[in-house]
Amino acid sequence: MPHTTEMTAARSPAPPAPGTPAPRLLAGMPPPGAERGRWQSLAEHRTQYPRPPVPRSRPWTELIDAVDRAGLRGRGGAGFPTAVKMRAVAGGRGRAVVLANGTEGEPASYKDKLLLCHQPHLVADGALLAAAAVGAGRVVIGVEETAAEALGVLRRALAERERSEPAGIPVEVVATPPGYVTGEESALVAFVNGGPALPTSAPPRPFERGVGRRPTLVANVETLCHVAQIARRGAGWFREAGTDEEPGTMLVTVSGAVARPGVVEVPLGVGLGEIIERAVAVGRPAAALVGGFFGTWVPSEEFGLAFSRAGLAAVGASPGAGVVIVVSEGACGLSETARVMAWYVRQGAGQCGPCVFGLAAVAGEMAALACGALGAGGLARLQRWGSQVEGRGGCRHPDGSVRLARSALRAFPLDAEAHLGGHPCPGSLGAGAVAVPGGGLPGGFGRPSGR
């Protein structure tokens, strides 16, 4: 991806159109083509971000108030108000912990790795400022073990800080196992505590008792970078971008049928079509998968919708972790969906029936539809099973697959009609436009039993 060093074949996205606000989080990025492994040193970082003042007290409630006035919501996918989480942790019993989530299990996202690889000191500033805000005595930064460059840069950056600008509290980097559910906050807490990286459904939640049984603020690394900027420039500055209800900017990873895939920074509320135009669509776009693998298909006739939670709600979509995957006319949206759902099955935690059995059954039906072999009553069965799975898992992993399947049927109605008639799209068995780890259609599912 552009501005990343682990995907050097990709080119940079198109430059912002005239009138587009200047980048914030991406302002310090090296230009495309810069030497591999180039990251901003602490001295370079401090030219943009002077060392923040030492808080007079812990918790630093003034910073929480500023984050509240700014209206910052988490950028990890759920979009929960950041100040609400901070206040809950600050009001907990015992010395708190800040757990910065940089695992980025969403396969189509690269924005967290981008920040870790090139702006590690902005991430560290945000984590330490959040620690001061909630009265934490420890900071942990979780990064997937396969992101070798991000881990290396972050560790070198923290060593540099320790030499010239000691934090006063321990900052630890934890390499987490790969996997989509690892990034779920309770799974990440469980791993840092020495257990398996699996979600837990029962209370207490991390803000009550998390890492080391202490109140824990789990925040995405992009969210923490915004916290650092709010502390430096104020809530009013943050609100100069975005909408009144959803202020600020967001990093969006654009891929699929585009000439310039990569990470762009946009104000919330910009048109979905404008984001795709910046990446330069290849061919005539048919639809976009918005929000990532946990997201929703949005057909091209709805590209005028605002890229925000409120703007996308009309079609049941959300910005999620900031992902847009474009497919062009001629691609088979049902096959793309079947590939993603097969990946969902492989990524399941395996802790409950809806994940182990229900998710596999729903994915198998979508695979049969993609191959034009669903048969009579198959569509009704697919919809019924989806309703039975949704909301009943130990975590929300199965829910994402059901939402994806429903949105595919809505976004590609003509394809669904043809496939149900035994006439799949010409390219349905070929390579997909969506880069799905682990391969193509799930040929090993077979037909679920018990019909």
N, C-alpha and C positions, 0 to 999 in steps of 0.2 A: 504494500500500500504506500501511497505517497507519504513522505515525512516519516516513514518507518525504515529501519535498516535491515529487517528480516525478509522483506518482500521487494527487492530492488528492481525486479522486472516491471513493476507497475509504474505508471506515470502519475504526475501530479494532477489534481483536479483543476478544472478551469478556474482562472482568477475570479475573485468576486466581481459582480456587476457593479457599474457606477452607482454610488449611493448606498452600497452595502456597508454596514458598520465595520470599522476596523476590527481585526481579530483580537481576542483577549487572551485566551489560553494558548493560542497558537502564535502569539506575537513573537515569542522568543525562539521559534523553531528554526533550525538551519535551512537554507534554501535547498530545493531539490538538486541532487547531484553533489551535495556536500560529502566530505569523506565519511566513510562508513564508521559508525560508532561515535559520531560527534554528539556530545551532550554538553549542556550548559553548566559550566563550573559555578562554584559558589560565588566567586568574585563577579562573574558575568551576571549571575542571577541577582546579586545585590544592586547592580546598576538600575534594575527595573523595580526591585522589591527590597527597599532598605529593611534592615533588621527590625522586626516589630517590637513595640515597647513591651517591657516586662510587666505582666499583669500584677496589680496590687494585691489581688486576692484570688484564691481558688475556691469555688468555681468563679470564672470570669464572666459574670452574668451580663456585663455590657456587650460582650461579643455575641452572646446568644440573642440578646435583644436586637442587635444589628442584623444578624442572620434572619431573624423573624421579620423585621421590617423589609428586608430585601426580598422576602418571599421565596427563598431558595428551596427547591425540592430535590430529592435525591436523584442522581443521574445514573443509578445502577439498574433501573428498570421499573421499580415499583412506584417511584415518584412521590414518596412520602415526605411531608414537610420536615426539613432538616432540624429546624429549631425545636419542634415538638420532641424529636428523639433526643436532642441535646439536653433539654430541660428534664426529661424523664431520667436520663443517666445522672445528671448533676444532682437530682434530688434523691438518688438511691442511697442505700446504706453501704458504707465502705468506700475505700479509695477506688475510683473508676479506672477503666482501661479503654483506650481507643484502638479499634481494630480496623485498619485501612484495607479495604477489599480491592485488590488488584488482580484477582484470579481470572477475570474475563473469560468465563466458560462459554459465552455465546460465540459460536464459531465464526459468525459473519462480522464480528466487531473487532476493531483494532485500536480504538481510541485510548483505552487504558494503557496498553503497551506503548503507544506513542508517547504518552505523558511520562511514563516510567523511563523510557529509553532516552528522551531528550530533555525533559523538564523535571528531573528527580528532586531538585531542591524546592520546586513549587509544591510537589506532593508532600515533601517533608515539612515545609512551612505550614501547610494546611493541617496536617496531622498533629503537629505540635501546638498550633493555635487551638485546634479543637480540644486537645488534651487540657490546655489551660482553661478553656471555657467550661469544661465539665468537671474539672478538678482531678484529672487522671494522673496517675503516677507511673504509667507504663504505656508505650505505644508499640503495636505490632502491625507489620505490613505484610499481608499475604499475597504472594505471587505464584502463579502456577509453575511447577518445576520445569516444564517444557519451554518456558520463556527465558531461555538462558541469557540472552542479551539484557533483557530488562532486569533480571536478578543481578547480573554482574554490574551494570551501571548503578543500580540503586545501592548496592553494597559499597561501591567505590565512593559514591556521593556521600553516603552517611559517614564513611571513614574520614573524608575530607572535612565534613562538618565537625566531627568530634575533635579534630586537630585544631581548628581555628575558631569554632563557634559551638562549644559544647552545649547540649540541649538541657542538661540538668536532670533529665529523666531518661531511663533506658529506652532505646528504639531498636526493635528486633525485626529482622526479616525472616519470614517463614516460607519455605518452598512447599507448596501444596500439591497434592496429586492431581493429575488431569481429570476432568469430568465436569459435566454441566452442573450437577447438583452440588459439587464442592463449593461453588460460589454462593449457595443459599446460606443466609447468615447463621442459622443454627448449625448447619453442617460445618461451616468454617470455624465456628467457635469450638465445636466438638473436636475437630482436628487439632487446633491449637492447644486444646486441653489434653492431648495425647490419645484421643480416641479415633475411630474411623470417621472419615469425612462424609457423614450421612445426616440428612435432616432429622430433626426431632420435632414431633408435633405437640408434645405436652408442655405446659408451662413448667418452670418460669422461662420467659423469653430473655434474650441476651441483655436487654436494657435493665432487667431485674437482676439476673445472675448469669454471667457469661464467662469470659476468660478468667480462670482462677477463681470462679464463683463470685466474681465481682461485677458490679454494674458495668456494662460494656456498650460503648457507642460503635456500632458497625456502620461504616460509611464507605461508599465507593470512592476511588481515588480522584475521579473527576469532581465529585461533590466537594471533596476536601480542597482541591485547587480553587474552586469558587469561594470557599470559606476564606482562604488566604487572600483572595482579591477583595472580598468584602471588608476584611479587617484592614486592608491597606487603603482602599479607596472609598469605602462607605456604601451603605444600602442604597442611597439615592443614585450613585453612579451605576450600581448593578442594575437598577430598574430602568436605566436609559435604553436598554435593549429588551426585546421581548414584548409581551403584552402585560396589561395591568394584572390579570389573573395569573399569568405564568411568565414572570420576568426572567431576564438573563439570556445568555447564549447556551448552546448545547453542541457538543461534538457529535457528528454523524458520520458513520462509515458507509460509503456508497459503493456498491459492487454490482456484479451481474452484467447485463448488456449495456455497458457504458465504456466510452473510450478512455476516460480518466478516472479510474476507480481510486478511492482513497478516503481520507478523513477530512471533512470540512467543518468549519465552525459557523453556525447560523443562529440568528436570533429566533427564539421560540415564537411561533405564529407566522413564520415565512411560509409561502406556499410549497406544498410537497413538490409540485412541478418545477419550481425554481431550484430546488435542491438537485433534482434530476438533470436539469439544464446545465447546471454548473459542472456536472460530471460528464456531460455530452453523451446523450443516449445513442446507442448503435441501433439503426433500424427504427421501426415505429414501435414505441413502447406499448405493451398490452396491459401490464399490471406491475405493481411493485409489492414486494413483501416488506411491510413496515413493522419495525420493532424487533426484527430478527427472527430466529427459528421459533421463538415463543410469541411471534407476532401474528399479523393479519394481512391477507391479500387485499390490496386496494386496486380496483380496475382503473384504467387510464382516464376514463371519463370523470373520475373523482379526484384527479391530481390537483384540482384547484383548492382542495381543502387545506386549511392551515395545519402546519406541522406543530401540533400542540395536543395536549390531552383533550382539551375542549373541542378543538377543531376536528380531530380524528374520531371523536366519540360517536359521531353520526353514523359511522360505518363499523362501529365496534372495535376500532383500532386505537393504538396508543404509540407514542414515540418509543416506548420501552427503553432499551439501553442505547438508543440512537443508531438505528440500522435501517438502511433502505437498499433492497436488492431488486434490480430491475430485470424484467423478462420482456422480450420483444414479441411481436406478432409472429406466429409460426412455432413458438415454443409451446410445450404442453404443460400448462399449469398444474394439471392433475398429477402428472408424472413427477414434476418438481416437488409437489406436496408429498407424494408417496415416498420419495427419497428422504425428505426431511423427517417424516414420521418413522421411517425405519431407523434413522439415527436416534430419534427419541427413545425407541425401544432399547437400543444398545446403551443409552445413557441412564436408564432407570436405576433408581437406588435399590430396587428389588426388595423393599420392605413391606409392601402391602399388595393386596389382591388387585386393586385398580391399576397398579403399575405393572405387576407381573403378568396378569392375565388380560385385563380389560384393554390396556394400551396396546398389547400385541394383537389382540383381536381386531381393534379398530384400525390399526396400521395394516393388518392383513387385508381387510376389506378395501381400504384405499388402494393398496397395491393391485388387488384384483380389478378395481375400477380403472386404474391406470392402464392395465393390460387389455381392457375391453372384455373382461371375463367375470364381471360381478354377478350377472345372472338375475333372474326374476326375484323381486323382493329385496335385493341387495341394498339398494339405496335406503329403504326404510329401516333395514337392519342396521346399517351404518349409523344412521341418525339416532336410532333407539339406543344402541350400545354407547354412543357418545354421551347421551344424556345420563346413562347409568354410571359412567366413569367419572364424569365431571363433578368436582367438589367433594369427592369421597376418598381421595388419596391422602397419604401421610404428609405430602407436600403438594405443591401446585404443579408439579411436573406433568402429570397426565392432563391437566386442564389445558395446558398450552397446545398439546397435540389435538385435542378436540376442537379448540377454537380455530386452529389452523385448518383443519379439515372442513369445518363449516364455512369458513371464509373462502376456501377454494371452490366449493360448490356454488357459492354466491357470485364469485368473481369470474368464473369460467363456465357459465351455464350451457353454452353451445358445445363446449368440449365434453361436459358431463353427459349431455344428450347423445352425442355421437358415441361416446365410450359405452354408455348403457345399451346402445343399439349394436354393440359388437364391432364398432368402427373406430378404433383408437386413432389419435393424431399420428401423422406420418413420423414425427420425430420422437414419439413417446418412449421408445426403448433406447434412444441414443444418449450421448453425454448431456448432462443437464447444464442449464445456465447458472443454477445455484450451486456453489461449491460446498458439497456435503462431505465431511470427513468420513472415510470408510467405504465410499462407493455408491453404487447405483440402486436400482429397484430391489426390494427385499425378496429375492427369489426363493429363499429358504423358509418362508413363513408357512407355506402349505395352506390348506383350507381349515379354518377353525372348526372343531367338532361340536356336536350337540345341536345341529340344526334340525 
